[in-house]
């Protein structure tokens, strides 16, 4: 092979090698995804929840290792990772695949082995096995999710950053104003058991009407009808007052059993 031919062969080989390696080189130099405050998502823009408020949200839900936390619209994964670092199984549902990948990297870097993330649409994903649901969505999105949340097991805790559930009043509110500069309020709802209807008791009929966790009604006995007062649900726990007696009970399907403030017990069966 002459020197001129060899030179041309070498040049062509080098060009071929550069072409073959250029995509890999470009991939290697690509910067990792970094979310931007206010970036547009499927349903909302991305705004990170302050870590202080994440802690408050999990505290007010009284999260324990026996719980299963699902965060709807999990963003960079901080709520899920924080729960996992408390020894709690936690799952984040996020539509943006780049956010999902970022969350997985963050979880691995922080040793949060109990944190998992899936790419999906929160309105199509089945999250009903959760015992705690966390979210940072706009009120209209919360209201769209509300029928599903109210159909979950009584006692399920729902915690929202800043935005409400329409006319479903929260059971508790907290703020982290000294440790947070924006979106610093959290609200807690406890899914109530469904108790509307007529319940048969040994001393008469208890008729209940229900709006979320608020309850009203009447106890009808041979002596007449007496309105109940101070009636309220907290998960599967019901409490109300009849006259000077306070009734507390636990709802299990179509049966209630409980105690009375005078030392007695009571039970009721739904008709």
KOLLOKE-651151 format. One record per residue (C-alpha): residue in three letters; residue number from 1; x, y, z. Coordinates in Angstrom, 3 decimals. Each point is the difference from the previous one (the first is absolute). Layout:
<rs>
   res     n          u          v          w
   ALA   NUM          X          Y          Z
...
</rs>
This chain:
<rs>
   res     n          u          v          w
   UNK     1      0.000      0.000      0.000
   UNK     2      1.496      3.359     -0.963
   UNK     3      0.392      2.729      2.574
   UNK     4     -2.650      2.117     -1.739
   UNK     5     -2.551     -2.819     -0.015
   UNK     6      0.835     -0.866      3.630
   UNK     7     -0.461      3.650      0.987
   UNK     8     -3.445      0.083     -1.637
   UNK     9     -0.942     -3.298      1.682
   UNK    10      1.082      1.313      3.414
   UNK    11     -1.930      3.234     -0.443
   UNK    12     -3.178     -1.830     -1.007
   UNK    13      0.347     -2.352      2.985
   UNK    14      0.345      2.899      2.409
   UNK    15     -3.068      1.720     -1.419
   UNK    16     -1.992     -3.221      0.293
   UNK    17      1.064     -0.413      3.608
   UNK    18     -0.968      3.591      0.841
   UNK    19     -3.425     -0.474     -1.587
   UNK    20     -0.581     -3.277      1.832
   UNK    21      0.973      1.429      3.386
   UNK    22     -1.642      3.429     -0.312
   UNK    23     -3.482     -1.057      1.253
   UNK    24      1.512     -1.674      3.050
   UNK    25      2.194      3.036      0.578
   UNK    26     -3.028      2.302     -0.202
   UNK    27     -1.911     -2.262      2.403
   UNK    28      2.850     -0.040      2.490
   UNK    29      0.174      3.803      0.089
   UNK    30     -3.770      0.500      0.363
   UNK    31     -0.864      1.663      3.305
   UNK    32     -2.246     -1.902      2.434
   UNK    33     -3.593      1.234      0.151
   UNK    34     -0.589      2.769      2.529
   UNK    35     -3.564      1.236      0.616
   UNK    36     -0.744      3.709     -0.174
   UNK    37     -2.264      1.761      2.485
   UNK    38     -3.348      0.591     -1.686
   UNK    39      0.608     -2.319     -2.939
   UNK    40     -3.186     -1.129     -1.706
   UNK    41     -1.275     -3.507      0.722
   UNK    42     -3.043     -1.923     -1.206
   UNK    43     -2.476      1.529      2.456
   UNK    44      2.026      2.437      2.110
   UNK    45      3.306      1.835     -0.013
   UNK    46      2.771     -1.445      2.141
   UNK    47      0.676      1.724      3.324
   UNK    48      1.980     -1.962      2.602
   UNK    49     -1.518     -0.484      3.450
   UNK    50      2.225      1.478      2.702
   UNK    51      1.666     -2.772      1.991
   UNK    52     -1.346      1.446      3.246
   UNK    53     -3.542     -0.350     -1.323
   UNK    54      0.666     -3.534     -1.251
   UNK    55      0.949     -0.904      3.561
   UNK    56     -3.114      1.683      1.405
   UNK    57     -2.250     -1.777     -2.499
   UNK    58      1.322     -3.413      0.955
   UNK    59     -0.145      0.885      3.694
   UNK    60     -3.629      1.152     -0.125
   UNK    61     -0.941     -3.216     -1.817
   UNK    62      1.745     -1.903      2.802
   UNK    63      1.826     -2.130     -2.520
   UNK    64      1.537     -3.206      1.382
   UNK    65      1.863     -2.958     -1.558
   UNK    66     -3.350     -1.802     -0.193
   UNK    67     -1.262      2.541     -2.546
   UNK    68      0.185      0.092     -3.773
   UNK    69      0.479      3.556     -1.287
   UNK    70     -0.837      0.937     -3.584
   UNK    71      0.907      3.477     -1.238
   UNK    72     -2.049      1.158     -2.994
   UNK    73      2.096      2.202     -2.273
   UNK    74      3.223     -0.833      1.812
   UNK    75      2.295      2.443     -1.821
   UNK    76      3.610     -0.367      1.121
   UNK    77     -1.028     -2.700      2.489
   UNK    78      0.741      1.788      3.265
   UNK    79     -3.244     -0.971      1.777
   UNK    80      0.365     -3.666     -0.955
   UNK    81      3.685     -0.031      0.914
   UNK    82     -0.661      1.661      3.360
   UNK    83     -2.658     -2.590      0.829
   UNK    84      2.293     -2.837     -1.094
   UNK    85      2.809      1.289      2.210
   UNK    86     -2.456     -0.293      2.899
   UNK    87     -0.325     -3.690     -0.751
   UNK    88     -3.271      0.335     -1.910
   UNK    89     -0.806     -1.669     -3.308
   UNK    90     -0.702      2.871     -2.392
   UNK    91     -0.839      0.408     -3.681
   UNK    92      0.082      3.078     -2.214
   UNK    93     -2.197      0.344     -3.088
   UNK    94      1.360      2.560     -2.460
   UNK    95     -0.928      0.719     -3.629
   UNK    96      3.359      1.491     -1.074
   UNK    97      2.455     -2.847     -0.734
   UNK    98      2.988      2.300      0.579
   UNK    99     -1.335      0.743      3.501
   UNK   100     -0.443     -3.718      0.625
   UNK   101      3.614     -0.665     -0.982
   UNK   102      1.169      2.900      2.180
   UNK   103     -2.018     -1.321      2.962
   UNK   104      1.538     -3.442     -0.360
   UNK   105      3.494      1.511     -0.054
   UNK   106     -0.811      2.091      3.076
   UNK   107     -1.369     -3.024      1.848
   UNK   108      3.076     -2.076     -0.828
   UNK   109      2.344      2.806      1.061
   UNK   110     -1.798      0.302      3.357
   UNK   111     -0.270     -3.721      0.645
   UNK   112     -3.808      0.078     -0.024
   UNK   113     -0.547     -3.638     -0.942
   UNK   114     -3.719      0.070      0.873
   UNK   115     -0.664      2.783     -2.523
   UNK   116     -1.273     -0.973     -3.441
   UNK   117     -1.197      2.127     -2.894
   UNK   118     -2.182     -0.675     -3.021
   UNK   119     -0.772      2.066     -3.056
   UNK   120     -3.749      0.373     -0.342
   UNK   121     -3.127      2.133     -0.033
   UNK   122     -1.391      0.522      3.506
   UNK   123     -3.559     -0.089     -1.380
   UNK   124      0.547     -3.449     -1.487
   UNK   125      2.261     -1.521      2.652
   UNK   126     -1.576     -2.157      2.736
   UNK   127      1.224      1.460      3.292
   UNK   128     -2.802     -1.407      2.163
   UNK   129      2.295     -2.362      1.919
   UNK   130      1.738      2.946      1.677
   UNK   131     -0.604      0.746      3.666
   UNK   132      1.399      3.526     -0.474
   UNK   133     -0.377      2.111     -3.156
   UNK   134      2.045      3.172     -0.426
   UNK   135     -0.435      2.575     -2.744
   UNK   136      0.852      3.516     -1.128
   UNK   137     -2.593      0.666     -2.680
   UNK   138     -2.402      2.799     -0.868
   UNK   139     -3.459      0.012      1.648
   UNK   140     -1.866     -1.082     -3.147
   UNK   141      2.284     -3.022     -0.319
   UNK   142     -0.523     -0.843      3.679
   UNK   143     -3.758      0.149     -0.542
   UNK   144      0.312     -2.351     -2.997
   UNK   145      1.833     -2.475      2.230
   UNK   146     -2.401      0.457      2.923
   UNK   147     -2.509     -2.746     -0.924
   UNK   148      2.826     -2.537     -0.173
   UNK   149      1.456      1.186      3.302
   UNK   150     -3.382     -0.154      1.749
   UNK   151     -0.437     -3.558     -1.265
   UNK   152      3.219     -1.167      1.636
   UNK   153      0.175     -1.908      3.264
   UNK   154     -1.268      2.045      2.984
   UNK   155      2.945      1.399      1.905
   UNK   156      2.112      0.636     -3.104
   UNK   157      1.811      3.311      0.460
   UNK   158      0.214      2.549     -2.794
   UNK   159      2.460      2.880      0.295
   UNK   160      0.162      2.915     -2.421
   UNK   161      2.536      2.775     -0.343
   UNK   162     -1.864      3.342     -0.033
   UNK   163     -3.072     -0.922     -2.076
   UNK   164     -3.370     -1.158      1.306
   UNK   165     -2.614     -2.591     -0.951
   UNK   166     -2.849      2.368     -0.792
   UNK   167     -2.770     -0.239      2.602
   UNK   168      1.597     -2.984      1.740
   UNK   169      1.394      1.802      3.034
   UNK   170      3.377     -1.216      1.316
   UNK   171      0.259     -1.720      3.367
   UNK   172      3.216      1.853      0.777
   UNK   173      2.217      2.765     -1.363
   UNK   174      3.615      0.838      0.771
   UNK   175      2.511      2.522     -1.294
   UNK   176      3.774      0.181     -0.239
   UNK   177      0.284      3.765     -0.465
   UNK   178      3.242      0.411      1.932
   UNK   179      1.780     -2.652     -2.090
   UNK   180     -1.672      0.581     -3.354
   UNK   181     -0.448      3.021     -2.296
   UNK   182     -2.852     -1.068     -2.293
   UNK   183     -2.678     -2.703     -0.042
   UNK   184      0.467     -0.581      3.709
   UNK   185     -3.393     -1.391      1.089
   UNK   186     -1.046     -3.633      0.169
   UNK   187     -3.470     -1.460      0.469
   UNK   188     -1.025     -3.451      1.225
   UNK   189     -3.165     -1.947     -0.759
   UNK   190     -0.873     -3.363      1.515
   UNK   191     -2.276     -2.039     -2.246
   UNK   192     -3.233     -0.564      1.964
   UNK   193     -2.053     -3.174      0.134
   UNK   194     -3.394      0.300     -1.671
   UNK   195     -2.700      0.054      2.676
   UNK   196     -3.011      1.670     -1.628
   UNK   197     -3.194     -1.977      0.531
   UNK   198     -2.041     -1.538      2.773
   UNK   199      1.656     -2.084      2.710
   UNK   200     -1.919     -2.247      2.351
   UNK   201      0.988      0.247      3.669
   UNK   202     -1.399     -1.805      3.044
   UNK   203     -1.628      3.215      1.187
   UNK   204     -1.256      1.266     -3.371
   UNK   205      1.047      1.067     -3.491
   UNK   206      2.943      2.265     -0.751
   UNK   207     -0.487      1.859     -3.285
   UNK   208      3.122      1.671     -1.365
   UNK   209      0.710      2.463     -2.805
   UNK   210      3.583      0.575     -1.080
   UNK   211      2.014      2.627     -1.867
   UNK   212      3.588     -1.230     -0.129
   UNK   213      1.127     -0.303      3.654
   UNK   214     -2.882      2.102      1.343
   UNK   215     -3.064     -1.888      1.269
   UNK   216     -3.452      0.935      1.232
   UNK   217     -2.992     -2.073      1.000
   UNK   218     -2.672     -1.071      2.446
   UNK   219     -0.355     -2.795      2.550
   UNK   220     -3.621     -1.171      0.064
   UNK   221     -1.093     -2.060      3.003
   UNK   222     -3.350     -0.795      1.683
   UNK   223      0.428      3.256      1.940
   UNK   224      0.210      2.121     -3.164
   UNK   225      2.548      1.344     -2.468
   UNK   226      3.172      1.698      1.246
   UNK   227      2.398      1.813     -2.351
   UNK   228      3.629     -0.965      0.347
   UNK   229      2.683      2.676      0.270
   UNK   230      3.769      0.374     -0.345
   UNK   231     -0.044     -2.882     -2.473
   UNK   232      3.126     -0.665     -2.009
   UNK   233      1.932     -2.727     -1.799
   UNK   234      3.733     -0.527      0.236
   UNK   235      0.792     -2.897     -2.274
   UNK   236     -2.016     -2.948      1.306
   UNK   237     -0.597      1.710      3.365
   UNK   238     -3.335      1.715      0.691
   UNK   239     -0.894      2.238      2.917
   UNK   240     -3.182      1.881      0.888
   UNK   241     -1.984      1.236      2.978
   UNK   242     -3.576     -0.895      0.965
   UNK   243     -1.281      2.067      2.926
   UNK   244      2.779     -0.074      2.583
   UNK   245      1.630     -3.213     -1.287
   UNK   246      2.912     -0.244     -2.437
   UNK   247      0.063     -2.981     -2.350
   UNK   248      3.236     -1.243     -1.549
   UNK   249      0.153     -2.920     -2.391
   UNK   250      1.843     -1.767     -2.767
   UNK   251     -1.672     -0.628     -3.350
   UNK   252      0.623     -3.348     -1.666
   UNK   253     -2.071     -0.239     -3.146
   UNK   254     -3.633     -0.100      1.119
   UNK   255      0.721     -0.286      3.696
   UNK   256      1.041      2.457      2.701
   UNK   257      1.231     -0.933      3.475
   UNK   258      1.130      2.396      2.669
   UNK   259     -0.226      1.534      3.448
   UNK   260     -2.167      2.608      1.741
   UNK   261      1.307      2.628      2.396
   UNK   262     -2.180     -1.375      2.823
   UNK   263      2.024     -3.215     -0.070
   UNK   264     -2.309     -1.974     -2.253
   UNK   265      0.511     -1.499     -3.439
   UNK   266     -2.013      0.267     -3.198
   UNK   267     -0.319     -1.656     -3.337
   UNK   268     -1.932      0.637     -3.173
   UNK   269     -0.728     -1.825     -3.241
   UNK   270     -0.794      1.766     -3.233
   UNK   271     -3.392     -0.869     -1.432
</rs>
